Amino acid sequence: MSFLTRLSNGWELAKISFVTINKNRSLLLFPVISVISLVLVLATFIGGTFFFVGDEIGAMLDNDQYGNIMGYGLVFLYYLINFFIIVFFNAALIHCAVKTLNDEETSLSDGVSFAFSRIDKILGWSVLSATVGTLLQVLHNAGKLGEFVASLIGVAWSILTFFVVPVLIYEDKGVIESVKESGRLMKEKWGESLAANVSFGFFHFLGFLAALGAGFLLAQVSVVLGIVAGVAIVFFVSTVISAAQTVFVAAVYNHVTGAPIGNFDGDTLDSVFITK
């Protein structure tokens, strides 16, 4: 398959994802709430750390043994909280996206209620993700070779766990079994290499250019207005694209499991992956 064909397929898949969102705009609420929650958690996490540890945190982290343990402990805790929030709202969004693809009615409360019903699985997956993330951070801090190895493992982990969230929330499997099933689906259906041929990155770039242009023009009137407008456009574009990417994951999962895929085309979805 040529590069231009893959680019065309990626463009079509991205557009269909946006069309699906337009059918149910409540899907956009999930990434918005997720981002707001992450910002609040970050502020609380930083404030809470200094509240309990205070000025002693610098001395603790300077201690080679105790500092490393405490530092990576904080990294793990931060990853755990962030992964939990992200996975929770991704699970809710995937559930609503699947219902939309099935041409069923759904809502914000429907998605949140479903995610709460899978809270134990979401927590388990968050713990495993935080553990892997922390170990990759340890490798990353071990020098150039560690950075290289961490990058390779990170890419492999992303591919292996592509289907984990939908498998976890829809199938009667534990966390480890869901990871194995995700890897099996990848290998059985298309092989082990995931082609990055969906044009969401290009839409991100267009959104950045729009934000830059609007910010520059409005800055001629007011610098503050220009900054606010630019940030607002970036946030809006990021929200839409985040929701669209999750809809895309839901469509791919439905496709491999034989469920309805809405306006998506099965052959085009197959083109997202490259067989070895």
C-alpha positions in Angstrom: 0.0 0.0 0.0 1.5 3.4 -1.0 2.1 6.3 1.4 -0.6 8.4 -0.4 -3.2 5.6 0.0 -2.4 5.3 3.7 -2.6 9.0 4.1 -6.0 9.0 2.3 -7.3 6.2 4.5 -6.1 7.9 7.6 -7.8 11.1 6.6 -11.1 9.3 6.0 -10.9 7.5 9.3 -10.3 10.7 11.1 -13.2 12.4 9.3 -15.6 9.5 10.1 -14.5 9.8 13.8 -15.4 13.5 13.8 -18.8 12.7 12.1 -19.5 10.1 14.8 -18.8 12.7 17.5 -21.1 15.1 15.7 -23.9 12.6 16.1 -23.4 12.6 19.9 -21.6 15.7 21.0 -21.8 14.6 24.7 -18.7 12.5 23.9 -16.7 15.7 24.0 -17.5 16.1 27.7 -15.3 13.1 28.7 -11.9 14.5 27.7 -12.9 17.9 29.0 -13.7 16.5 32.5 -10.6 14.3 32.3 -8.3 17.3 31.6 -9.9 19.4 34.4 -9.5 16.5 36.8 -5.9 16.0 35.9 -5.1 19.7 36.4 -6.8 19.7 39.8 -5.0 16.5 40.8 -1.7 18.0 39.7 -2.3 21.1 41.8 -3.5 19.0 44.8 -0.5 16.6 44.4 2.1 19.4 44.4 0.4 21.3 47.2 -0.1 18.1 49.3 3.5 17.0 48.8 4.8 20.3 50.2 2.2 20.3 52.9 3.3 17.0 54.3 7.0 17.2 53.5 7.7 20.9 53.3 11.2 22.3 52.8 12.6 18.9 53.7 11.8 17.4 50.3 15.0 18.8 48.8 17.2 17.3 51.4 15.3 13.9 51.1 15.7 13.8 47.4 19.4 14.7 47.7 20.0 11.6 49.7 21.1 8.9 47.2 19.3 6.0 48.7 16.3 7.5 50.5 15.9 10.2 47.8 15.7 7.7 44.9 13.1 5.6 46.8 11.0 8.6 47.7 11.4 10.2 44.3 10.2 7.1 42.4 7.5 6.5 45.0 6.1 10.0 44.2 6.5 9.2 40.5 4.5 6.0 40.9 1.8 7.7 42.9 1.5 10.5 40.4 1.3 8.0 37.5 -1.3 6.0 39.4 -3.6 8.9 40.0 -3.2 10.2 36.4 -3.7 6.8 34.8 -6.8 6.1 36.9 -8.4 9.4 35.8 -7.4 8.9 32.1 -8.5 5.2 32.0 -11.8 6.0 33.9 -12.9 8.6 31.4 -11.6 6.6 28.4 -13.6 3.6 29.6 -16.7 5.9 29.9 -16.0 7.4 26.5 -15.4 4.0 24.8 -18.7 2.7 26.2 -20.6 5.7 24.9 -18.8 5.6 21.5 -19.6 1.9 21.1 -23.3 2.6 21.8 -23.2 5.5 19.3 -21.7 3.1 16.7 -24.5 0.7 17.5 -26.9 3.6 16.9 -28.1 3.6 20.5 -28.8 6.5 22.7 -26.2 7.4 25.4 -25.2 10.2 27.7 -22.5 11.5 30.1 -24.2 9.8 33.1 -24.5 6.5 31.2 -20.7 6.5 30.5 -19.8 7.5 34.0 -22.1 4.9 35.5 -20.6 2.2 33.3 -17.0 3.2 34.3 -18.0 3.0 37.9 -19.3 -0.5 37.4 -15.8 -1.4 36.1 -13.9 0.5 38.8 -12.0 -2.5 40.1 -10.7 -3.4 36.7 -9.8 0.3 36.0 -7.9 0.5 39.2 -6.0 -2.7 38.5 -5.0 -1.5 35.0 -3.9 1.8 36.5 -1.7 0.1 39.0 0.0 -2.0 36.2 0.3 1.1 34.0 1.8 3.1 36.8 4.3 0.3 37.6 5.4 0.1 33.9 5.6 3.8 33.7 7.8 4.1 36.8 10.1 1.3 35.6 10.5 3.0 32.2 11.3 6.2 34.0 14.0 4.4 36.0 15.5 3.1 32.7 15.2 6.5 31.1 17.4 7.9 34.0 20.0 5.2 33.5 21.9 7.0 30.7 21.7 7.0 26.9 21.4 3.2 26.6 18.6 3.2 29.2 16.8 6.0 27.3 17.0 3.9 24.1 15.8 0.7 25.8 13.0 2.6 27.5 11.8 4.1 24.2 11.7 0.6 22.5 9.8 -0.9 25.4 7.5 2.0 25.5 6.6 1.6 21.8 6.2 -2.2 22.2 4.0 -1.6 25.3 1.8 0.8 23.4 1.2 -1.6 20.6 0.7 -4.6 22.9 -1.9 -2.7 25.0 -3.8 -1.0 22.1 -7.0 -2.9 22.9 -6.6 -3.3 26.7 -9.3 -0.8 27.8 -12.1 -2.2 25.6 -11.1 -5.8 26.4 -10.9 -5.0 30.1 -14.3 -3.3 30.3 -16.2 -5.7 28.0 -14.7 -9.1 28.5 -14.6 -11.3 31.6 -10.8 -11.1 32.0 -8.4 -9.7 34.6 -5.7 -7.1 33.9 -3.0 -9.5 32.8 -5.4 -11.6 30.7 -6.6 -8.4 29.0 -3.0 -7.5 28.1 -2.5 -10.9 26.6 -5.8 -10.7 24.7 -4.9 -7.3 23.4 -1.6 -8.7 22.1 -3.4 -11.7 20.6 -5.9 -9.5 18.7 -3.0 -7.5 17.3 -1.0 -10.5 16.3 -3.9 -12.6 15.0 -5.6 -10.0 12.9 -2.8 -7.9 11.5 0.6 -8.8 12.8 2.7 -7.0 15.3 3.4 -3.7 13.7 0.9 -0.8 14.0 1.0 1.7 11.2 0.7 5.3 12.3 -1.3 6.3 9.3 -4.3 8.0 10.9 -4.2 11.8 10.3 -5.0 13.0 13.8 -1.6 14.5 14.1 -2.3 16.6 11.0 -5.5 17.9 12.5 -3.6 18.8 15.7 -1.1 20.8 13.5 -4.0 22.6 11.8 -5.5 23.4 15.2 -2.1 24.8 16.4 -1.8 27.0 13.3 -5.4 28.3 13.8 -4.6 29.1 17.4 -1.4 30.8 16.4 -3.1 32.8 13.7 -6.1 33.8 15.9 -3.8 34.7 18.8 -1.6 36.8 16.6 -4.5 38.7 15.1 -6.3 39.3 18.4 -3.0 40.3 20.1 -3.1 43.4 17.9 -6.1 44.5 19.9 -5.1 43.0 23.3 -2.2 40.7 24.2 -4.3 39.1 26.9 -7.2 38.5 24.5 -4.8 36.9 22.0 -3.3 34.5 24.5 -6.8 33.5 25.9 -8.1 32.9 22.3 -5.1 30.9 21.4 -5.3 28.7 24.5 -9.0 28.3 24.0 -8.6 27.1 20.4 -5.8 24.7 21.3 -7.9 23.3 24.2 -11.0 22.9 21.9 -9.0 21.2 19.1 -7.2 18.9 21.6 -10.6 17.9 23.1 -12.2 17.1 19.8 -9.2 15.1 18.6 -8.9 13.2 21.9 -12.5 12.2 21.7 -12.1 11.3 18.0 -9.1 9.1 18.7 -11.0 7.2 21.4 -14.0 6.7 19.0 -11.5 5.3 16.5 -10.2 2.8 19.1 -13.8 1.8 19.8 -14.5 1.3 16.1 -11.4 -0.8 15.6 -12.3 -3.0 18.6 -15.8 -3.4 17.3 -14.4 -4.3 13.9 -12.1 -7.1 15.3 -14.9 -8.5 17.5 -17.5 -8.4 14.7 -19.7 -5.7 16.3 -21.2 -2.7 14.4 -18.8 0.0 13.3 -21.2 2.7 12.3 -20.0 4.7 9.3 -16.5 3.2 9.3 -15.4 0.9 6.5 -14.0 -2.5 7.5 -11.3 -2.5 4.7 -10.2 1.0 5.6 -9.9 0.0 9.3 -7.8 -3.0 8.3 -5.4 -0.6 6.5 -4.5 1.0 9.9 -2.3 -2.1 10.6 0.6 -3.6 8.7 1.0 -7.3 8.6 4.6 -8.5 9.2 
